[in-house]
Amino acid sequence: MKLQGQYSFPADREQVWKLMLDPESLKQCVPGCESLEATDTDQYQVTLKVGVAAIRGTYKGKIAIVDKVEPSSYRLRVEGSGGPGFVRGEASINLEEDGGETKVSVDADGNVGGTVAGVGQRMLGGVAKMLMDQFFNCLKSRVPARA
């Protein structure tokens, strides 16, 4: 499953970079996040409660931030499993200055298996895009107001 998105933040690139890698911001903004605990530098154990259609469940997994090129790009690796199935994915995140704003581009690829995969790839893609939009809109709301 391929997923892409582009988001504009009213802040400079360094500020957005710090926000996107801040564990507290991640915990607050990842949809369904119940816990996020650091296990190493840029590595986290996570518990998420999410659902697709009537299939809801709790997933336990790992998030790793790799290949960082501060403050312009990194790759995010995610894997998790729970009663309804499993999810594995990787996203390339790129930050570009654009005037007084920062454009964040996301290019992701993921695999889903188990019962949750039975709801159909078209629905999963829509749900994944909705969750990604929620995440980035939440992060954008955490950008301090400009003076």
C-alpha positions in Angstrom: 0.0 0.0 0.0 1.5 3.3 -1.1 0.7 6.6 0.6 1.8 10.1 -0.1 1.1 13.5 1.4 2.4 17.1 1.6 1.9 19.4 4.6 2.7 23.0 5.1 3.9 24.3 8.6 4.0 28.0 9.5 7.5 27.7 11.0 11.2 27.4 10.0 12.6 24.0 9.1 14.6 23.6 12.3 11.6 24.2 14.4 9.5 21.7 12.5 12.3 19.1 12.6 12.5 19.3 16.4 8.7 19.1 16.7 8.5 16.0 14.4 11.2 14.2 16.5 9.9 15.3 19.9 8.6 12.1 21.8 5.9 14.1 23.6 4.6 15.5 20.4 4.6 12.0 18.8 2.8 10.6 21.8 0.1 13.3 21.6 -0.3 13.3 17.8 0.0 9.6 16.7 -3.7 8.6 16.4 -4.7 6.0 19.0 -1.4 6.2 20.8 -1.7 4.8 24.3 1.9 4.7 25.2 5.3 5.6 23.7 8.5 4.7 25.5 12.0 5.3 24.3 14.1 2.1 24.1 17.2 3.6 22.5 18.1 6.8 20.6 15.3 7.4 18.0 13.7 4.0 18.8 10.4 3.6 20.7 8.0 0.9 21.9 4.4 1.9 21.1 0.9 0.7 22.0 -1.9 1.9 19.7 -5.6 1.3 19.8 -7.0 1.8 16.3 -9.7 0.4 14.1 -10.8 0.0 10.5 -14.5 -0.3 10.0 -15.8 -2.8 12.6 -12.3 -4.3 13.2 -10.8 -2.6 16.2 -7.8 -3.7 18.3 -4.7 -2.9 20.2 -1.4 -3.1 18.5 2.0 -3.3 20.1 5.0 -2.4 18.0 8.2 -0.4 17.4 9.0 2.9 15.8 12.5 3.7 14.6 13.8 6.9 13.1 16.7 6.1 10.8 18.9 7.7 8.1 18.6 11.2 9.6 19.9 14.1 7.6 19.3 17.0 10.0 17.2 19.1 9.4 16.0 17.9 6.0 15.0 14.2 6.0 14.7 10.9 7.7 13.0 7.5 7.3 10.4 6.3 9.8 10.1 2.5 10.2 7.0 1.1 11.9 6.0 -2.4 12.8 3.3 -3.7 15.0 0.9 -6.6 15.6 -2.2 -7.3 17.6 -5.4 -9.4 17.5 -6.7 -8.0 14.2 -3.4 -8.5 12.3 -0.1 -6.8 11.7 1.2 -3.7 10.0 4.7 -2.9 8.7 5.8 0.1 6.9 8.4 2.7 6.1 8.0 6.4 5.2 10.5 8.9 3.8 10.0 12.3 5.4 11.5 15.4 3.7 11.4 19.0 5.0 12.0 21.9 2.7 12.1 25.7 3.4 9.5 27.6 1.4 9.5 31.3 2.2 8.7 31.5 5.9 7.1 28.1 6.0 8.3 24.5 5.9 6.8 21.9 3.4 6.8 18.4 4.7 6.6 15.6 2.1 5.8 12.0 3.0 6.2 9.0 0.7 5.2 5.8 2.5 4.8 2.1 1.7 3.2 -0.3 4.1 1.9 -3.9 4.4 -1.1 -5.0 6.4 -2.0 -8.6 7.1 -4.5 -10.6 9.1 -8.2 -9.9 9.7 -7.7 -6.2 9.2 -6.4 -6.8 5.7 -9.8 -8.4 4.8 -11.6 -5.0 4.8 -10.1 -4.3 1.4 -7.1 -2.4 0.2 -9.2 0.6 -1.0 -10.7 1.2 2.4 -7.3 0.7 4.1 -5.7 3.3 1.9 -8.4 5.8 2.8 -8.1 5.1 6.5 -4.3 5.3 6.4 -4.5 8.7 4.6 -7.0 10.0 7.2 -4.7 8.9 10.1 -1.7 10.5 8.4 -3.6 13.7 8.0 -4.7 13.7 11.6 -1.1 13.2 12.7 0.3 16.1 10.7 -2.6 18.4 11.5 -2.0 17.7 15.2 1.7 18.5 14.8 0.9 21.7 13.0 -1.4 22.7 15.9 1.6 22.4 18.2 3.7 25.0 16.3 4.0 28.1 18.6 2.2 31.2 17.3 4.4 33.7 15.6 4.9 37.1 17.4 
